[in-house]
């Protein structure tokens, strides 16, 4: 069996390694258009920022080592320009030479390339994208040689924010421009408020809801006329499947150029498989076909394709987009569906916002984390989760990712027996706590309301803040009166229990306790999910965005970053 693999890195190299373990006699040819077949693409920003100092560490395998270990004919700088599924061959360009290579089985792992909009000035030598090792070296060398004072990062996804962090760590003043209303597309707006506030707190300028319309040597111009001064520009507005070489082939592509595959990673053409960033796969929650260009799914798909090439018929059951990002001392993580997507799908859901410490409250050095858990309104099955915090976020998102993958409910979260010691968690882990709140909501013991409901509270309703007098004095939601929880029973006569009562506290727990007291006294109550802390994140972010709207149309980054 002769297998030709188009593309290396996670998908192609993973397929080749698994195939060789399954079949020592197969002829395996890997065609990689670049000079590197296996590299740590997720680690590239950290080399630029100086966290990774050994450039050779970015190469996980060289062509020579890969050939020696797996007996694969590795051909770098070899670009496949077309595929003929009738003749069962590919056309390869290597330098000035073009030749045909036949196959018995073909594996397509071309990856995805950066979106490059037609913006005037985008071809200047101070404008970069980051997708591979040559891009990384080019950015690194530019920073060392030209010592830029300022940089504009266009696009606030994972790579954009990681680049913003690592350039800021080099002493460069950074501004981030994002065309959407919030950073990080996989999370919802309510969770993004905390990220926005943190970005600004690092001295990084943030422009939301605006796009770049032009670039020159002095910086970029936004669609509102604002000029952002920048000595260098990083373009990071997304990727698209790199499948142009397939447009005249018999291999079926989707609307976005993605390769369509079935559960066995087979394409529409016989004996042709595809995987990685260029394919659409089933979303575990929605069942819809989606593009999820992440390293972890690509690695798993490589193993599956390596099995299927040998007749083992292994299915890929889908992806859910589990991701985590470090941004200075903040960690942001997500799994499953977000609320905005469920609304678009028209799928019913409920949600809870919980805030917990990463470890026992009495143990020093812990961080708070805010968890948004989305679940089915009938079964309480977990549909998705997002976490923003510091320490311990990665651990909790993995627990919740398993819940999404295996269709566990909030009640299952309650029963999870998770590792506990004061330096690592509380006896009731943050994941357990999310499960308890989901159970309370599902059973009607807690009736939540949310930030988006504040403007719709009836005028004659009671707005009650049950935090301490000192907390209340430090800030509250407009219109809320203060009766501390510990005084509520004695002061209940101050409330009109015939009117709807909307309660808040700091994070939601005391509000729930007040709700149980008042409900059993005959009141109708709602408790703000996430509490005043969650509201304060939103209010601070909205104030900052409003202030940004008033800035002059010709200002420097020094002003924008404050």
C-alpha positions in Angstrom: 0.0 0.0 0.0 1.3 3.4 -1.0 0.0 6.3 1.0 0.7 9.9 0.1 0.1 12.4 2.9 -0.3 16.1 2.0 0.9 18.2 4.9 2.7 17.6 8.1 2.4 19.0 11.6 -0.3 17.6 13.9 -2.6 16.0 11.3 -0.2 14.7 8.7 2.7 13.7 10.9 0.3 12.1 13.4 -1.3 10.1 10.6 2.1 8.9 9.3 3.3 7.8 12.8 0.1 5.8 13.5 0.1 4.3 10.1 3.6 3.1 10.5 2.8 1.5 13.9 0.0 -0.3 12.2 1.7 -1.3 9.0 5.5 -1.7 8.8 5.3 -2.5 5.0 3.4 0.5 3.8 5.1 3.0 1.6 4.5 6.4 3.1 5.3 9.7 1.5 4.7 13.0 3.3 4.6 16.1 1.2 5.1 19.3 3.2 5.1 22.7 1.3 7.2 24.3 4.1 10.6 23.4 5.5 9.3 22.1 8.8 7.2 19.0 9.2 6.4 19.0 12.9 6.6 22.1 15.1 4.9 23.5 18.2 2.6 26.0 16.5 0.9 26.8 19.8 4.2 27.8 21.3 5.2 30.3 18.7 4.1 33.4 20.5 6.2 32.4 23.5 9.4 32.3 21.5 8.7 35.9 20.4 8.1 36.9 24.0 11.2 35.2 25.3 9.5 32.6 27.4 10.9 29.9 25.1 14.6 30.7 24.4 15.7 27.7 22.4 14.5 28.1 18.8 15.2 24.4 18.1 12.7 23.4 20.8 10.0 24.6 18.5 10.7 21.7 16.1 9.2 18.6 17.5 10.6 16.5 14.7 13.1 17.1 11.8 12.6 15.4 8.5 15.7 13.3 9.2 14.6 12.2 12.7 11.1 11.4 11.4 12.5 9.3 8.6 14.8 7.5 10.9 12.1 6.7 13.4 9.1 6.0 11.2 10.7 5.2 7.8 8.7 7.9 6.1 9.8 9.5 2.8 9.6 13.1 4.0 9.7 15.7 1.2 9.8 19.3 2.5 9.4 22.4 0.3 7.1 20.3 -1.8 3.7 21.9 -2.5 0.8 19.8 -3.9 -0.9 22.0 -6.6 -3.6 19.7 -7.7 -5.2 16.3 -7.1 -6.6 13.9 -9.8 -8.7 11.3 -8.0 -9.4 9.5 -11.3 -5.7 8.9 -12.0 -5.0 8.6 -8.3 -2.1 11.0 -8.3 -1.1 14.4 -7.1 0.9 17.1 -8.9 3.8 18.4 -6.8 5.9 21.5 -7.2 9.4 21.4 -5.7 11.4 24.5 -6.6 11.4 24.8 -10.4 10.4 21.1 -10.8 6.9 19.8 -11.1 6.1 16.1 -11.1 3.3 13.6 -10.5 3.1 11.2 -7.5 0.7 8.3 -7.6 -1.1 6.9 -4.6 -3.2 4.0 -3.4 -4.5 6.0 -0.5 -4.3 9.8 -0.1 -4.5 11.8 3.1 -5.1 15.5 3.0 -3.9 17.6 5.9 -3.2 21.0 4.3 -4.2 23.0 7.3 -5.5 26.6 7.3 -4.0 29.8 6.3 -4.4 33.3 7.8 -7.1 35.5 6.4 -5.6 38.3 4.5 -8.1 41.1 3.8 -7.4 43.6 0.9 -6.4 46.5 3.2 -4.2 49.1 1.6 -0.7 48.8 3.1 -1.0 45.2 4.2 2.0 44.2 2.2 4.4 46.5 4.0 7.5 44.9 5.7 6.3 45.8 9.2 3.0 43.9 8.8 3.1 40.2 9.9 0.9 37.2 10.4 1.8 34.3 12.7 1.1 30.8 11.5 4.4 29.0 11.2 8.0 29.0 12.2 9.2 31.3 9.3 6.6 33.8 10.4 7.9 33.5 14.0 11.5 34.1 13.1 10.5 37.1 10.9 8.6 38.8 13.8 11.4 37.9 16.3 14.1 39.3 14.0 12.1 42.5 13.3 11.6 43.2 17.0 15.3 42.6 17.7 16.6 44.7 14.8 14.1 47.6 14.6 13.1 47.7 18.3 9.6 48.9 17.7 8.0 51.1 20.4 4.4 50.3 19.5 2.4 47.5 17.9 -1.2 47.1 16.7 -2.6 43.6 16.9 -5.6 43.2 14.6 -7.8 40.4 15.8 -8.5 39.4 19.4 -8.7 35.6 19.3 -6.3 33.3 21.1 -3.3 34.0 18.9 -4.0 37.8 18.8 -4.1 38.0 22.6 -1.2 35.7 23.1 0.8 37.9 20.7 -0.3 41.1 22.5 0.9 39.6 25.8 4.3 38.5 24.5 5.0 41.7 22.7 4.0 43.7 25.8 6.4 41.6 27.8 9.1 42.8 25.5 8.3 46.4 26.5 6.3 47.3 23.4 3.2 49.3 23.8 0.4 47.3 22.3 -3.1 48.1 21.0 -5.6 45.4 20.1 -8.3 46.0 17.4 -11.3 43.6 17.2 -14.1 44.0 14.7 -16.6 42.1 16.9 -18.2 43.5 20.1 -16.0 41.4 22.3 -12.7 39.6 22.3 -12.3 35.8 22.0 -15.1 34.5 19.8 -15.6 31.2 21.7 -16.8 33.1 24.8 -20.0 35.1 25.4 -20.1 38.9 25.9 -21.0 38.7 29.6 -17.8 36.6 30.3 -15.7 38.8 28.0 -16.2 41.9 30.2 -13.7 40.6 32.7 -11.2 39.9 30.0 -11.7 43.4 28.5 -11.0 45.0 31.9 -7.9 42.9 32.4 -6.5 43.7 29.0 -6.8 47.5 29.8 -5.3 46.9 33.2 -2.1 45.6 31.5 -1.8 49.0 29.7 -2.9 47.5 26.4 -5.2 49.7 24.2 -8.5 48.0 23.2 -10.7 48.9 20.3 -13.9 46.9 20.0 -16.4 46.9 17.2 -14.0 48.6 14.8 -12.0 47.3 11.8 -8.8 48.4 10.1 -9.3 50.2 6.8 -5.7 51.2 5.9 -2.1 50.9 7.1 1.0 52.9 6.6 4.4 53.3 8.1 3.0 55.2 11.1 0.3 52.8 12.0 -3.3 51.9 11.1 -6.5 53.7 10.5 -9.8 52.4 11.9 -13.2 52.6 10.3 -14.2 55.5 12.6 -11.2 57.6 11.4 -9.1 57.0 14.5 -5.4 56.5 13.9 -3.5 54.0 16.1 0.2 54.6 16.1 2.2 51.4 15.4 5.7 50.6 14.4 4.6 47.1 13.6 1.3 45.3 12.9 0.2 41.7 13.6 -2.7 40.5 11.5 -4.6 37.8 13.4 -8.2 38.0 12.2 -8.7 34.2 11.7 -7.9 31.4 9.4 -9.5 29.7 6.4 -9.0 26.2 5.0 -6.0 26.1 2.7 -7.8 24.1 0.0 -7.4 26.1 -3.1 -5.5 23.3 -4.8 -8.6 21.1 -4.5 -11.0 23.5 -6.3 -10.8 21.6 -9.6 -10.8 18.1 -8.1 -13.7 15.7 -7.4 -13.3 16.2 -3.7 -16.4 18.0 -2.3 -15.8 21.2 -0.4 -18.1 23.3 1.8 -19.1 26.9 1.5 -16.0 28.1 3.3 -13.7 25.9 1.4 -13.5 23.2 4.0 -13.2 19.6 3.0 -16.3 17.6 3.8 -15.7 14.3 5.5 -17.8 11.5 7.2 -17.2 10.1 10.6 -14.3 8.0 9.3 -12.6 11.1 7.9 -13.3 9.9 4.4 -13.9 12.5 1.7 -16.4 12.3 -1.2 -13.6 10.7 -3.3 -12.7 7.0 -2.9 -9.5 6.3 -1.0 -9.1 9.9 0.0 -9.1 11.0 3.7 -8.8 14.4 5.2 -8.3 15.8 8.7 -7.1 18.8 10.7 -7.9 22.5 10.3 -9.1 22.1 6.7 -12.1 19.8 7.5 -15.5 20.4 9.1 -16.5 17.9 11.8 -19.6 17.3 13.9 -20.0 19.4 16.9 -20.6 17.2 20.0 -23.4 19.3 21.3 -25.2 20.7 18.3 -24.5 17.9 15.8 -23.8 20.6 13.2 -20.8 20.6 10.9 -18.3 23.1 12.2 -14.7 24.2 11.7 -12.6 23.8 14.8 -9.0 24.5 13.9 -7.3 23.2 17.1 -4.3 21.0 17.6 -5.9 18.5 19.9 -8.7 17.4 17.5 -6.1 17.3 14.6 -3.9 14.9 16.7 -6.8 12.6 17.5 -8.0 12.6 13.9 -4.5 11.6 12.8 -4.6 8.5 14.9 -8.0 7.7 13.6 -7.0 8.1 9.9 -3.9 6.0 10.6 -6.2 3.2 11.8 -8.8 3.6 8.9 -6.1 3.4 6.3 -5.4 -0.1 7.7 -9.1 -1.2 7.7 -9.7 -0.8 11.4 -12.8 1.4 10.8 -12.5 3.9 13.7 -15.0 6.7 13.9 -14.3 10.3 14.9 -17.1 11.2 17.2 -16.8 15.0 16.9 -15.3 18.0 18.7 -16.5 20.5 21.2 -13.8 23.2 20.9 -12.3 22.8 24.3 -9.7 25.6 24.6 -7.6 27.4 27.2 -5.5 30.5 27.0 -3.0 32.2 29.3 -3.0 36.0 29.2 -0.5 37.4 31.8 -1.9 36.0 35.1 -5.4 35.5 33.7 -6.6 32.1 32.3 -9.6 31.9 30.0 -11.1 28.6 29.0 -14.1 27.3 27.2 -15.8 24.0 26.1 -19.0 23.1 24.3 -21.5 25.6 23.0 -21.7 29.2 24.1 -25.0 31.0 24.8 -24.8 33.1 21.6 -24.6 30.0 19.5 -27.5 28.3 21.2 -29.7 31.4 20.6 -28.8 31.3 16.9 -29.7 27.6 16.8 -33.0 28.3 18.6 -32.1 25.6 21.2 -33.6 26.0 24.7 -31.1 26.3 27.5 -30.5 27.7 31.0 -27.4 29.1 32.6 -25.8 29.8 35.9 -22.9 32.1 36.9 -20.9 30.9 39.9 -17.7 32.3 41.5 -15.4 30.1 43.5 -11.9 30.2 44.9 -9.2 28.0 43.2 -8.3 26.5 46.6 -9.5 26.6 50.2 -10.3 30.2 51.3 -8.0 30.1 54.3 -5.0 28.8 52.3 -3.0 31.8 50.9 -2.3 32.5 47.3 -5.6 31.4 45.7 -7.5 33.1 42.8 -11.1 33.6 42.2 -12.7 32.1 39.1 -16.0 32.9 37.4 -17.7 29.9 35.8 -20.6 30.1 33.3 -22.3 26.8 32.9 -25.0 26.3 30.2 -27.3 23.4 30.5 -30.5 21.8 29.1 -33.6 23.2 30.8 -35.3 19.8 31.2 -32.5 17.2 31.7 -29.8 19.6 33.2 -27.3 18.0 30.8 -24.3 20.3 30.4 -24.1 22.0 27.0 -21.1 24.2 27.5 -19.0 26.1 30.0 -16.7 29.1 30.1 -14.3 30.1 32.9 -12.3 33.3 33.5 -9.9 33.4 36.4 -6.3 32.6 37.5 -5.0 29.4 39.1 -7.0 26.2 38.6 -9.1 27.2 35.6 -7.5 24.6 33.4 -8.4 21.8 35.8 -12.0 22.8 36.0 -12.5 23.3 32.3 -11.3 19.7 31.8 -13.9 18.4 34.3 -16.6 20.3 32.4 -15.3 19.2 29.0 -15.8 15.6 30.2 -19.3 16.5 31.3 -20.1 17.9 27.8 -18.5 15.0 26.0 -20.2 12.3 28.0 -23.5 14.2 28.4 -23.4 14.5 32.1 -25.9 16.6 34.0 -25.6 19.2 36.7 -26.5 16.4 39.2 -23.5 14.4 37.9 -21.3 17.4 38.6 -22.6 17.3 42.2 -21.4 13.8 42.6 -18.0 14.1 41.0 -15.4 13.1 43.6 -12.5 15.5 42.8 -9.1 15.7 44.4 -9.1 17.9 47.5 -6.4 19.4 49.6 -6.3 23.1 50.8 -3.6 24.1 48.3 -5.6 22.8 45.4 -9.3 23.1 46.0 -12.1 23.3 48.5 -14.0 20.3 49.8 -16.8 21.4 47.5 -14.9 22.0 44.3 -15.9 24.9 42.0 -17.3 22.2 39.6 -19.4 20.7 42.4 -20.7 24.1 43.3 -21.8 24.7 39.7 -23.6 21.4 39.9 -25.4 22.4 43.1 -26.6 25.6 41.7 -27.8 23.9 38.5 -29.8 21.5 40.7 -31.3 24.3 42.7 -32.3 26.1 39.5 -33.7 23.0 37.9 -35.8 22.2 41.0 -37.1 25.7 41.4 -35.3 26.3 44.7 -33.4 29.2 43.1 -35.0 31.5 40.5 -32.2 33.4 38.8 -32.2 36.6 36.8 -29.3 38.0 34.8 -27.5 41.2 33.8 -29.6 41.5 30.6 -32.7 41.5 32.8 -31.8 44.5 34.9 -33.5 47.1 32.6 -36.7 45.0 32.5 -37.3 44.8 36.3 -40.8 46.1 37.0 -40.9 49.6 38.4 -42.8 48.6 41.5 -40.5 45.7 42.3 -38.3 45.7 45.3 -34.5 45.7 44.5 -32.6 44.2 47.5 -28.9 44.1 48.1 -28.1 41.7 51.0 -24.4 42.4 51.3 -22.9 44.1 54.3 -23.2 47.8 54.9 -19.5 48.3 54.1 -19.8 46.4 50.8 -22.9 48.3 49.8 -21.2 51.6 50.5 -18.4 50.6 48.2 -20.8 50.4 45.2 -24.1 48.9 44.3 -26.5 48.5 41.4 -28.6 51.7 41.0 -31.9 51.4 42.7 -31.1 48.6 45.1 -31.7 49.1 48.8 -29.5 47.4 51.5 -30.6 45.0 54.1 -27.7 42.7 55.1 -28.4 39.0 55.0 -27.7 38.6 58.7 -30.4 41.2 59.5 -33.0 40.1 57.0 -35.2 38.0 59.4 -35.4 40.8 61.9 -36.0 43.5 59.2 -38.3 41.6 57.0 -41.2 43.9 57.9 -39.4 46.7 56.0 -40.2 44.8 52.8 -43.5 44.6 50.9 -43.7 40.8 50.4 -46.6 41.3 47.9 -44.2 42.8 45.4 -41.7 41.0 43.3 -38.3 41.1 45.0 -35.0 41.1 43.0 -32.0 40.2 45.1 -28.3 40.6 44.7 -25.2 40.0 46.8 -21.5 39.8 45.9 -21.4 36.5 44.0 -24.8 34.9 44.4 -24.6 32.7 47.5 -26.0 35.2 50.0 -28.6 36.2 47.5 -29.7 32.5 47.3 -29.9 32.3 51.1 -32.0 35.5 51.2 -34.2 34.0 48.5 -34.9 30.9 50.5 -35.8 32.9 53.6 -38.1 35.2 51.6 -39.7 32.5 49.5 -40.7 30.6 52.6 -42.2 33.7 53.9 -44.5 33.9 50.9 -42.5 36.3 48.7 -41.8 36.0 45.0 -38.0 36.4 44.5 -35.3 36.3 41.9 -31.6 36.2 42.6 -28.9 37.8 40.3 -26.8 35.1 38.9 -23.1 36.1 39.4 -24.1 38.9 41.8 -22.7 42.4 42.1 -19.2 41.2 41.2 -20.4 40.1 37.8 -22.4 43.3 37.4 -19.3 45.4 38.3 -17.2 43.7 35.6 -19.9 44.7 33.0 -20.3 48.3 34.3 -16.5 48.9 34.3 -16.1 47.6 30.8 -19.1 49.6 29.5 -17.7 52.8 31.1 -14.3 52.2 29.5 -15.9 51.6 26.1 -18.0 54.8 26.5 -14.9 56.8 27.3 -13.1 55.4 24.3 -15.9 56.7 22.1 -15.1 60.3 23.0 -11.4 60.1 22.2 -10.0 62.3 19.4 -9.8 61.1 15.9 -6.0 61.6 15.7 -4.4 60.3 18.9 -1.4 58.2 19.9 -1.2 54.9 21.5 0.0 56.5 24.7 -3.5 57.8 25.1 -5.3 54.8 23.9 -3.6 52.4 26.3 -4.7 54.2 29.4 
